[in-house]
Each structure stands twice: as structure tokens, then as C-alpha cells.
């Protein structure tokens, strides 16, 4: 069961430029940060994505 959720993608918007980001659960779990391909800003999606959204993605998997 370990790592079976790593392929789930969460969608969030960059808080700086508004670009939509698709971030894998694995990235959120291991790296904790992602760089926006549009503006280059480093963001922490786990801080910017409501936990309810993440829980719904897990429930759907």
C-alpha cells in the first residue's frame, strides 16, 4: 500500500501569477516545494492547497 497514492495529481494555482499547476502527491510528500513554470516562483503547494481538496483526491483514488 505504500506509495500507491504518489501518482495522484493535485491542481492548484500559483499565488504569484495565477498559473495552474498540476503537482503529484509524491512531490508534495517528498519535496514539499515546486517551482512555477510560468514565473519561476518557488511555492509550497501543501500550504496553498486546502486539505479538503487533497482528501477528496485520495478518496477518489
C-alpha positions in Angstrom: 0.0 0.0 0.0 3.0 2.3 0.5 3.4 4.8 -2.4 0.3 3.8 -4.2 -1.1 7.4 -4.0 2.0 9.0 -5.4 0.6 9.3 -8.9 -2.4 11.4 -7.8 -2.2 14.9 -9.2 -3.5 17.9 -7.3 -4.3 21.1 -9.1 -3.5 24.5 -7.6 -2.9 28.0 -8.8 0.4 29.8 -8.4 -0.2 32.5 -5.7 2.0 34.9 -7.6 0.9 34.7 -11.3 -2.2 32.5 -11.2 -0.8 29.8 -13.5 -2.5 26.4 -12.9 -0.1 23.8 -11.5 -0.5 20.0 -11.5 1.5 18.7 -8.6 1.8 15.0 -7.8 1.2 13.8 -4.3 4.7 12.4 -4.3 6.1 15.9 -4.9 4.1 17.3 -2.1 5.1 14.4 0.2 8.8 14.4 -0.6 9.9 17.7 -2.0 7.3 20.0 -0.3 8.1 22.7 -2.9 7.5 23.2 -6.6 8.7 25.8 -9.0 6.1 27.6 -11.1 7.0 27.0 -14.8 5.4 30.4 -15.7 7.0 32.8 -13.3 9.7 30.8 -11.6 8.4 31.3 -8.1 9.1 28.5 -5.6 5.9 27.7 -3.7 4.8 25.2 -1.1 1.6 23.7 -2.5 0.8 21.8 0.7 0.4 25.3 2.3 -1.6 26.7 -0.5 -3.9 23.7 -1.2 -6.8 23.2 1.2 -6.5 19.8 2.9 -10.1 19.0 1.9 -9.0 19.1 -1.8 -6.2 16.6 -1.1 -8.5 14.4 0.9 -11.1 14.3 -1.9 -8.3 13.3 -4.4 -7.2 10.5 -2.1 -10.8 9.3 -1.6 -11.4 9.2 -5.4 -8.3 7.1 -6.0 
